[in-house]
Amino acid sequence: MPSKPSDTPSYARPDGAANQQKARTGLVRLWHAATYSASGLRTAWLETAFQQEVLAALVMLPAAFWVGSNWVEISLLIVTVVIVLVVELLNTAVEITIDRISPEWHELSKLAKDVSSAAVLLVLLLCGGIWLAAIYHRFF
């Protein structure tokens, strides 16, 4: 525990010296957080992969109610689609961060981008496998 205010990190200070968001409370904080999230979604929309996954989600989310035979299956189908979008957002964040650090090629930057891309691949395989199993269970 800091003994005096100068020992307190700037992000934890009530005046929010380093980050104005930290000083906000209640609905004002919630409103600003929502606008930041909307900005993040607009940024992600510029990525072709995210656009394709959102368009697939627009088809798959309603289809989950038709393919799933009970609320557990429907929920699982929906959750896997949403997880794909979340991991793609994280992948985009990693790529943007790496590009911010340096636009030059570096082995570690490549590795970070490759690993985040692999995470997207794994979650896409998971989603596809669960959907194929649900479709097989429902129709065959």
C-alpha positions as YAML, in Angstrom:
chain: A
units: angstrom
residues:
- id: 1
  name: MET
  ca: [0.00, 0.00, 0.00]
- id: 2
  name: PRO
  ca: [1.47, 3.38, -0.98]
- id: 3
  name: SER
  ca: [2.38, 5.53, 1.98]
- id: 4
  name: LYS
  ca: [1.87, 8.91, 0.30]
- id: 5
  name: PRO
  ca: [0.05, 10.17, -2.81]
- id: 6
  name: SER
  ca: [3.27, 10.53, -4.79]
- id: 7
  name: ASP
  ca: [3.80, 6.74, -4.43]
- id: 8
  name: THR
  ca: [0.43, 6.06, -6.03]
- id: 9
  name: PRO
  ca: [0.68, 5.19, -9.74]
- id: 10
  name: SER
  ca: [-0.79, 7.92, -11.93]
- id: 11
  name: TYR
  ca: [-3.41, 5.54, -13.37]
- id: 12
  name: ALA
  ca: [-4.76, 4.89, -9.85]
- id: 13
  name: ARG
  ca: [-4.99, 8.53, -8.77]
- id: 14
  name: PRO
  ca: [-8.49, 9.91, -8.25]
- id: 15
  name: ASP
  ca: [-7.68, 12.88, -10.49]
- id: 16
  name: GLY
  ca: [-7.02, 10.44, -13.36]
- id: 17
  name: ALA
  ca: [-3.87, 12.30, -14.38]
- id: 18
  name: ALA
  ca: [-2.65, 9.56, -16.70]
- id: 19
  name: ASN
  ca: [-6.03, 8.25, -17.86]
- id: 20
  name: GLN
  ca: [-9.13, 10.41, -17.69]
- id: 21
  name: GLN
  ca: [-11.33, 7.29, -17.89]
- id: 22
  name: LYS
  ca: [-10.13, 6.22, -14.42]
- id: 23
  name: ALA
  ca: [-11.60, 9.40, -12.89]
- id: 24
  name: ARG
  ca: [-15.06, 8.82, -14.36]
- id: 25
  name: THR
  ca: [-17.73, 6.95, -12.42]
- id: 26
  name: GLY
  ca: [-21.24, 5.66, -12.86]
- id: 27
  name: LEU
  ca: [-23.14, 6.14, -16.09]
- id: 28
  name: VAL
  ca: [-20.59, 8.62, -17.45]
- id: 29
  name: ARG
  ca: [-17.89, 5.95, -17.25]
- id: 30
  name: LEU
  ca: [-20.22, 3.37, -18.79]
- id: 31
  name: TRP
  ca: [-21.09, 5.75, -21.64]
- id: 32
  name: HIS
  ca: [-17.46, 6.51, -22.43]
- id: 33
  name: ALA
  ca: [-16.54, 2.81, -22.24]
- id: 34
  name: ALA
  ca: [-19.35, 2.02, -24.70]
- id: 35
  name: THR
  ca: [-18.10, 4.67, -27.14]
- id: 36
  name: TYR
  ca: [-14.57, 3.24, -26.93]
- id: 37
  name: SER
  ca: [-15.96, -0.24, -27.61]
- id: 38
  name: ALA
  ca: [-17.94, 1.03, -30.60]
- id: 39
  name: SER
  ca: [-14.77, 2.67, -31.92]
- id: 40
  name: GLY
  ca: [-12.97, -0.65, -31.56]
- id: 41
  name: LEU
  ca: [-15.69, -2.44, -33.51]
- id: 42
  name: ARG
  ca: [-15.50, 0.19, -36.27]
- id: 43
  name: THR
  ca: [-11.73, -0.30, -36.42]
- id: 44
  name: ALA
  ca: [-12.08, -4.09, -36.56]
- id: 45
  name: TRP
  ca: [-14.67, -3.74, -39.33]
- id: 46
  name: LEU
  ca: [-11.87, -2.44, -41.57]
- id: 47
  name: GLU
  ca: [-10.32, -5.95, -41.43]
- id: 48
  name: THR
  ca: [-11.59, -8.25, -44.18]
- id: 49
  name: ALA
  ca: [-11.45, -11.31, -41.93]
- id: 50
  name: PHE
  ca: [-13.65, -9.62, -39.32]
- id: 51
  name: GLN
  ca: [-16.15, -8.59, -42.00]
- id: 52
  name: GLN
  ca: [-16.36, -12.17, -43.26]
- id: 53
  name: GLU
  ca: [-16.80, -13.55, -39.76]
- id: 54
  name: VAL
  ca: [-19.52, -11.02, -38.91]
- id: 55
  name: LEU
  ca: [-21.39, -11.89, -42.11]
- id: 56
  name: ALA
  ca: [-21.08, -15.60, -41.27]
- id: 57
  name: ALA
  ca: [-22.33, -14.84, -37.75]
- id: 58
  name: LEU
  ca: [-25.38, -13.06, -39.16]
- id: 59
  name: VAL
  ca: [-26.30, -16.33, -40.86]
- id: 60
  name: MET
  ca: [-25.17, -18.73, -38.15]
- id: 61
  name: LEU
  ca: [-26.72, -17.06, -35.10]
- id: 62
  name: PRO
  ca: [-30.32, -17.38, -36.33]
- id: 63
  name: ALA
  ca: [-29.50, -20.84, -37.75]
- id: 64
  name: ALA
  ca: [-28.47, -21.96, -34.26]
- id: 65
  name: PHE
  ca: [-32.14, -21.89, -33.25]
- id: 66
  name: TRP
  ca: [-32.97, -24.22, -36.13]
- id: 67
  name: VAL
  ca: [-29.98, -26.57, -35.82]
- id: 68
  name: GLY
  ca: [-29.93, -26.86, -32.02]
- id: 69
  name: SER
  ca: [-32.49, -29.22, -30.54]
- id: 70
  name: ASN
  ca: [-32.48, -27.79, -27.00]
- id: 71
  name: TRP
  ca: [-31.31, -24.69, -25.18]
- id: 72
  name: VAL
  ca: [-27.91, -26.20, -24.35]
- id: 73
  name: GLU
  ca: [-27.12, -26.97, -27.99]
- id: 74
  name: ILE
  ca: [-28.42, -23.59, -29.13]
- id: 75
  name: SER
  ca: [-26.30, -21.83, -26.51]
- id: 76
  name: LEU
  ca: [-23.20, -23.81, -27.47]
- id: 77
  name: LEU
  ca: [-23.66, -22.98, -31.15]
- id: 78
  name: ILE
  ca: [-24.12, -19.28, -30.38]
- id: 79
  name: VAL
  ca: [-21.18, -19.15, -27.95]
- id: 80
  name: THR
  ca: [-18.78, -20.70, -30.47]
- id: 81
  name: VAL
  ca: [-19.71, -18.09, -33.07]
- id: 82
  name: VAL
  ca: [-19.25, -15.25, -30.59]
- id: 83
  name: ILE
  ca: [-15.89, -16.67, -29.47]
- id: 84
  name: VAL
  ca: [-14.68, -16.52, -33.08]
- id: 85
  name: LEU
  ca: [-15.52, -12.80, -33.17]
- id: 86
  name: VAL
  ca: [-13.85, -12.16, -29.82]
- id: 87
  name: VAL
  ca: [-10.64, -13.94, -30.79]
- id: 88
  name: GLU
  ca: [-10.58, -12.10, -34.12]
- id: 89
  name: LEU
  ca: [-10.87, -8.81, -32.21]
- id: 90
  name: LEU
  ca: [-7.93, -9.83, -30.02]
- id: 91
  name: ASN
  ca: [-5.94, -10.86, -33.10]
- id: 92
  name: THR
  ca: [-6.62, -7.46, -34.65]
- id: 93
  name: ALA
  ca: [-5.51, -5.76, -31.42]
- id: 94
  name: VAL
  ca: [-2.24, -7.71, -31.45]
- id: 95
  name: GLU
  ca: [-1.60, -6.82, -35.08]
- id: 96
  name: ILE
  ca: [-2.34, -3.13, -34.51]
- id: 97
  name: THR
  ca: [-0.10, -3.07, -31.44]
- id: 98
  name: ILE
  ca: [2.79, -4.74, -33.27]
- id: 99
  name: ASP
  ca: [2.41, -2.31, -36.18]
- id: 100
  name: ARG
  ca: [2.37, 0.61, -33.70]
- id: 101
  name: ILE
  ca: [5.61, -0.53, -32.11]
- id: 102
  name: SER
  ca: [7.42, -0.71, -35.43]
- id: 103
  name: PRO
  ca: [6.33, -1.04, -39.05]
- id: 104
  name: GLU
  ca: [9.65, -2.72, -39.84]
- id: 105
  name: TRP
  ca: [9.86, -6.50, -40.11]
- id: 106
  name: HIS
  ca: [11.11, -8.24, -36.99]
- id: 107
  name: GLU
  ca: [11.13, -11.94, -36.11]
- id: 108
  name: LEU
  ca: [9.40, -11.39, -32.76]
- id: 109
  name: SER
  ca: [6.70, -9.26, -34.39]
- id: 110
  name: LYS
  ca: [6.12, -12.02, -36.92]
- id: 111
  name: LEU
  ca: [5.91, -14.62, -34.15]
- id: 112
  name: ALA
  ca: [3.39, -12.56, -32.17]
- id: 113
  name: LYS
  ca: [1.19, -12.13, -35.26]
- id: 114
  name: ASP
  ca: [1.54, -15.82, -36.15]
- id: 115
  name: VAL
  ca: [0.53, -16.93, -32.65]
- id: 116
  name: SER
  ca: [-2.53, -14.68, -32.58]
- id: 117
  name: SER
  ca: [-3.46, -15.91, -36.05]
- id: 118
  name: ALA
  ca: [-3.12, -19.50, -34.82]
- id: 119
  name: ALA
  ca: [-5.56, -18.69, -32.02]
- id: 120
  name: VAL
  ca: [-8.09, -17.60, -34.63]
- id: 121
  name: LEU
  ca: [-7.51, -20.80, -36.60]
- id: 122
  name: LEU
  ca: [-8.05, -22.99, -33.53]
- id: 123
  name: VAL
  ca: [-11.27, -21.27, -32.57]
- id: 124
  name: LEU
  ca: [-12.52, -21.48, -36.17]
- id: 125
  name: LEU
  ca: [-11.81, -25.24, -36.15]
- id: 126
  name: LEU
  ca: [-13.58, -25.56, -32.80]
- id: 127
  name: CYS
  ca: [-16.59, -23.64, -34.09]
- id: 128
  name: GLY
  ca: [-16.71, -25.64, -37.31]
- id: 129
  name: GLY
  ca: [-16.41, -28.95, -35.48]
- id: 130
  name: ILE
  ca: [-19.19, -28.14, -33.04]
- id: 131
  name: TRP
  ca: [-21.46, -26.92, -35.84]
- id: 132
  name: LEU
  ca: [-20.78, -30.01, -37.96]
- id: 133
  name: ALA
  ca: [-21.52, -32.28, -34.98]
- id: 134
  name: ALA
  ca: [-24.76, -30.43, -34.25]
- id: 135
  name: ILE
  ca: [-25.86, -30.57, -37.89]
- id: 136
  name: TYR
  ca: [-25.04, -34.29, -38.06]
- id: 137
  name: HIS
  ca: [-26.94, -34.93, -34.81]
- id: 138
  name: ARG
  ca: [-29.95, -32.98, -36.00]
- id: 139
  name: PHE
  ca: [-30.30, -34.25, -39.57]
- id: 140
  name: PHE
  ca: [-28.62, -37.67, -39.75]
...
